[in-house]
Amino acid sequence: MAEMVLAMGIPGKRSVEEASYLLKRLYLVERETMRTLGGYLVNVADWNLKTQLPRHIWQDAQRADALRTRILELRYPKRDVDQEHDEDLLAVLNLLIRCKGDAELLEGIYFVVKRALAHAYSIYLETADLLDDAPTVSLIRRFIPEIKEQIHDAVELKAQLETRQRRDAGHAQTTDEGEWRYFLMDSLRRIGGVLGSNKDRVKSPGAASNVSIEADPLLAVRPPYEPPLVPVRDPRFAEARYHYPIRPVSKFIERQVYAAINHVNEIWAAEIPALVMWRWNDMPWDFYLDCARWAYDESRHCLMGVRRLQAWGFEIGIDYPVIADHYLAVSGQGELAVLALLHAFEVNGPYWKSQMKTEFENQGDTSSSQDFDYDWADESIHLAYGHKWVLHRLKGDMDALEDLKEQVMDDWNKWVAQARAVWDYEPFLSRIDARIAAIEGEPNGSRHG
């Protein structure tokens, strides 16, 4: 019996109010790291990092959502889960997006904050009443392995970055990256870490910060982050003006290849919902949850195309273009315009992607058919997301929604027509034709999944 009591924890060591306080801090960290990764995605250069981050964003959103639900259960009828956060902790989290490049993004998010977060979850478990707080314990036990896996991914990605850096520039990690990590570690330490100090727990919500982070000299050379109007692409990729050529398609293999190229370039459709989740900080929680899923789905569609083209021997960004031409067409008009353009394209997405699924299936290409089958399912969800949130930003004005969709589609058509007038898709066209000829010459063919 004594062993059973011990296994359940010692009663009386954490009240509901104390548990709620800690979970609210954990929720804030999950939410803001998710939003930071979203806001910086459009500025990420390394292709492997750009395509992996949306999965982490989605995972972060799932954990944040579970915490948020649990906090509301514990604090009922209080509904302040999205308000009155600790200003010191929020100030540190707001620093993360002021990183300089991909390596510092990994340093700050993963090697400082996510490591501290995993440790904080472990502390919560060690000090929890395993009976009274069992629903929370069950959640956190699942969270820790996932965060550790994300950190492992980041270690591998950082190693790849450093290998390329040594090869291209003759040096490894820069001093600035180390300075950035230690600055963030010290800033987090000064506020009592992710869980805060005991005295913080009795501080009134929303109290003025006593930690003067902005006064640090390191930040003087780091202006507030502003997302680029031209989405960053891997510097190894060849320059392009648009992603899809206008030419007659006479062979099925050409149809397969160009459909896959279109899929790869859907990375722009991941960058947009990720960006708006950072840019718009005053939205209902469901918006952030939907955007995280939306960005993850679009990155999956991108990787579908990468997988098929790799199987045919294409080198990404060299044999075919990767460029955010849709984004470029209206980025100067702001995030709402680009989100509306994404929504406008998805109005017909479920219909034409279901046609693609059937076409490829009838031709025996099971790989492409399956990809478009899942893409079709995703697009049906995204259509609802776009309608809901663009309309929300337009304060429910349906006429304004339709007018905006028409305007941005017209802007896109004009933009791509001008791009095609000055650039003829070379050298990619020649490379694609050469690769297709090689595929056709391979024994037994390689065009079907």
Secondary structure, DSSP 8 states (H G I E B T S, - for coil): -HHHHHHT--TTSS-HHHHHHHHHHHHHHHHHHHHHHHHHHTT---HHHHHHHHHHHHHHHHHHHHHHHHHHHHHTT---TTSS--HHHHHHHHHGGG--SHHHHHIIIIIIIIHHHHHHHHHHHHTS-TTTTHHHHHHHHHHHHHHHHHHHHHHHHHHHHHHHHHHHHS--S-HHHHHHHHHHHHHHHHTTTTT--GGGGGS-TT------GGGSGGGGG-------SS----TTS---S-SS------SHHHHHHHHHHHHHTTHHHHHHHHHHHHH--SS-HHHHHHHHHHHHHHHHHHHHHHHHHHHTT--BTTTB----HHHHHHGGG-HHHHHHHHHHHHHSHHHHHHHHHHHHHHTT-HHHHHHHHHHHHHHHHHHHHHHHHHHHHTTT-HHHHHHHHHHHHHHHHHHHHHHHHH---TTHHHHHHHHHHHHHHSTT-S---
